[in-house]
Amino acid sequence: DSITWPVRKIIPILPGDYSVLELKPVGTLEVKLIQAKELTNKDIVGKSDPYGVLFIRPVRDKMKTSKIISNQLNPIWNEHFEFIVEDASTQHLTVRVFDDEGIQASELIGCAQVALKDLEPGKVKDVWLKLVKDLEIQRDNKNRGQVHLELLYCPFGTESAFTNPFNPDFRLTTLEKALKTGTAGSGAADIAKSLTQKKKDVIVRGVLSVTIISAEDLPAFDLMGKSDPYVVLIMKKSEQKNKTRVVNDSLNPVWNQTFEFVVEDGLHDLLVLEVWDHDTFGKDKMGKCIMTLTRVILEGEFTDTFPLDGTKSGKLHLHLKWTPQPIFRDS
């Protein structure tokens, strides 16, 4: 990194102050490492114990490491990291997923990269990245799994100008006011420090209303070519649970049931929806869908269709609504 960075080196020919030409921190990149799916199993006994390493610059003190999820090829991390961006036009965010081998060296499962120039400032980007063995040389087409990220690039000094990316007339007032306070007239480094401090103090609290409208094209689990589906709703952090009624003999069930959750920390929670087939002799998991609350917090309300993971077919139609109750953490 010391050889390749900075990309720009200033060599004065005439004496003078050329500090304006030097590369300085230009913004922050908020990264939420949500989950991965279908990871390659590196273990002979049991399953891999995956963890992620994320960085913009491959310098030890600037790299972030997630927690290890034991014995899991579809891990859910739900972890939030922040990076300083120095040159959005040339830098990338790199993600490496490893299998923890205890006292032995960890084994690479796969890696992926996002160019920061592809991110629209102030707009949340939700991405699934395909893991590869090597970012430079594409040697094989082996499926190593995918990793799910949520990204938000905020250039310094523009925080107050951001409106809700989905609805320009609505400003992100509660969060923005907290982030903006005290940043006027500061240098880039001060702003970075101040923003980080403010973010830590803000908890986005509110009531999440989830309407399970319907599902379509679900896989058949019964001998008669039908299923008896129901949906289990789980808030990952608080472990609140709810479930819909069972709709018998249907691959396109309609529920139209609404559930409400009091969410204490919306920016760091996940909504997990699992579709199950109810059977006299037990139950079978048909598929699941995992989402952050970022979009509903930004938009306030939306209706959309989400594909189910872990199954060959199936979609869920949902309506989500957020009623904010912002609070501050006591320092």
N, C-alpha and C positions, 0 to 999 in steps of 0.2 A: 504493500500500500504506500509506503514512503517513496517508492520509485515512481509509481503511477499517479500519485496524488501530491500536490494539486496538479490538475491537468494544465494549469497555467502557471508559469514561473516568471516573475518580474525581475528583469536585469536592468538597473538604471544605467543609461549612457551619460546623461547629464545629471548632476546632483539635484535633488528635489524630493518632494513627498509624492510617492506613487501608490499610497495605500488604497486609493479608490479603485485601482486596477486589480487588487488582490481578491481572491475568492473568499467570501465570508458566508456564514450561515444565512440562508435566505428564507427558511421556513421549517415547519415541522411536518412529519409524516406520522399520522396515527394509524396503527396497524392492529387489527383484531384477528388473532389466530383462532379461528372458530373450530375447525375439525378437519379430519382427513378421512378418506374412504378407500376401501379395496387396496390397502397397502400390501406389498410383497411380504410374505412371511419369511423372516431370516432365521427363525429358531427351529431346531429339529424337534424339540419337545415343547408343546404349548405354542403360543403365538408371540409375535414381536412385542417389545416394550417401547413404543415410539415416543420420541420427543423432537421438538423443532428448534433449530438455530436460525435466527433471522439477523440480517445486517444490511446496511447500505455500504459501509466501509469495513473490510475484513480486518479490523483491528480489535484485539481482544477486549478492550474496555468499551468498545462501541457495539459489540455483538450481544444479542439477547437470547436467552435460552428458556424454553418452556418447561413445564413440569413433565415428568415421565408418566405415561399411562400404561400400566402393566397389562400384559397378556391381551392385547386388543389391536385388531387390524382396521377398526373404524373408530379411532379415538376422538373424543370431544375435549378440547383444551379450554376453549372460551377464555383466552388470555389476551390482555391488552398491552401493547408496547408503543413507545414513542421514540422517534428518531429525528435527529437534526439533519436537514437537507442543505447541502452547500452548493450544488449545481444541478438543478432539476432537469437540465437539457441533456446531461451525460450520465447521471447516476441511475442505478437500479436498486430495487429491493430484492435481495436473494433469500430464499428459504431453503434450508436443508433439513430433511427428516432422517433421523438416525434411529437405529434399534439399540437400546441400552443393553450392554452385555455384562453389567456388574463391574467386576474388577478388571475385566479385559477391555480392550479398546472398542468403542461403539462402532457399529457397522452402518454405512450409508445405505438408506433405502432408496432415496432419490432426492433431486433438487429441482427448483423452479425459480423463475425470475420475472419481475415486472419492471418495465422501463418507466421512470417517474414522469417522463415527458408525455406518456399516454394518460396521465391522470389529470382530470379537470379540477383546477383549484376550487376548494370549497364544496365539492360534490362527492358524496360517498359512493365508492365503487365496490360492488360485491363481485368477487371473482372465484372461480374454480380453476386451479392451475394443475396441469398434468405434470407429474413428476418424471424426470428423466435421469439417466445415470450420469451424464456429463453435459454441462451447459454449452461447452465449446464444440465438442464433436458428437454428433448424433449417430451413435454406433448401432443402436438396436431399437426395435419397436416394442420391446417387452412392456407390458402394462405394470407399472410400479405403484399405481394408485394416483389419487388426486388430493390436493390440499385446498381448503376453503378459507379465504381471507376477506376482510372488509377493510378498505383503505380510504383515508381522507388526507389530502395534502392541503396544508394551510400556509401560504406565504406570509411572512411577517408583515405587519402593518395593514393587512387587508381584512383582519378578522371582523371588524365592524361593518365591512361592506357586504358580507355574505348574507344573502337571503336564503330562505328555504329552497333547496335546489328543485323541489317538486312543485312549489307554489310561490312564485316570486312576490306575491302580495303579503305573504306571512313571514315575519322575521322570527328567527330562533331566539326570542327575547330572553327567556330565563337563563338559558345556558350562556348565550352571548354576553349578557350583562355581567355575569359572573366572570367570564373569561376576559372581558374588555377592561374591567375596572382596574385603574392604576397602570395601564400600559402606555398611555399617551406620553409622547416626548421621550421615550426610552430608546436605548440602543437595541440592536438585534439580540444581543446576548441577554440583556435585561428583560426584554420582552419574552424570550424563550423561557427564562427562569420564572418570570412572573406568571406566564400562562400555565406552566407545569404546576406551579404552586396552587393557582386558582382551580385548575381542573381537579386536583386532589381534594379540594374542599367542597366540590359540588356533587351532590347526589341527585340524580333525576328520578324523583319518586312520583308514582302515579297509579292510576287504575287502568289495567289492560283488559279490554273487552274483546273476546274472541268468539266469533260466530262461525261454527262449522256448518257451512251451507250444504255441501254435497260432495260426493266423490264420483269419479267416472273411470271406466275401463279397469276396474280392480281385477287382480288375478283370481281364478276359480280355485277354491280349496276343497270344496265338497265333491263327493262322487257324482252328484247330479249336475256338475258344471256351474254351481253357484257358490256364494259365500254368505256368511251372516256377519257383516262387518260392524265394528264400532270403533270409535276414536278415543284414545287416552291422551289427555293434555297434561304436560308437565312443565313447570317453571324450574329450570335447571338449578338455579342458585338456592332458591327457597324451598325447593322440593315440594311445592304445592301441586296437588294432582286433582284431576276431574275426568269424567268420561261421559260420552254420549250414550244414548240408548242403542240397543242392537237392532239393526234392520235385517230381517230375515230374507233369505233367498234373493239376494240382489248384488250385482256387480256395479250398479250405478245408484248407490243409496242416496236418499235425501234426508238430512237431519234437521236443518234450520234450528239448531240449538245454540244458545249464547251462554258463555261462561265469563265470569269476571275474576281477575286476580289483582290483589294489592301488591304492587311491585316496589320494593324498597330502593333498588338501584338499577334503573332501567338500562343504563349504558353498559352494564356488565352482566346482564342476565340473558338467558336464551329461552326461547319457547320450543319445546320438543313435542311433536305430534306423532303418535304411533297409531297405525291402523292395524287392528286385530280381527281375526275371524273367530267368532264365538262358536264353540262346538260342544256337543253333549259330553264328549270324552276329554275336553280340555280346551285349549285355545292356541291359535297359531298367529305369529306376527307376520303381517302381510308387507309392511314397509313403514318408513318413517320420513319425517320432514323436520329439519332443524332450521330455525331462523333467529337472527338477532332482533332486537327491538328498535334498532336505529331508524329504520324507514318509518315505522309507525310513530315514533317520537317526532321525527321531522315533519311528516305529512299530517299527523293528527288522526287520519282515517283513510283506509283504502280497502278495495276489494280486489283479489287477485287469485290466480290459479298456480298451484305449486306441485311439481312432480314429486313422486314418492321415491326415496332411495331404498335400495335393497330388494327391489322387485322389478320384474321385467316390464310391468306397465302399471298405470294408476296415477291419478291426479286428485288433489284436494282443492275445493273451492272455499275460500275463506274471506271473512270480513273482519278487519282488525280496527280497533279504535283506541286512542290513548287520551286519557284525561289527566293532565299533569298536576302534581302537587309538589312543586320544588322546595327542597329544604337544604340547609347547609350543615355540613359536618362540623361538630364542635372541635376546634383546634386543641 
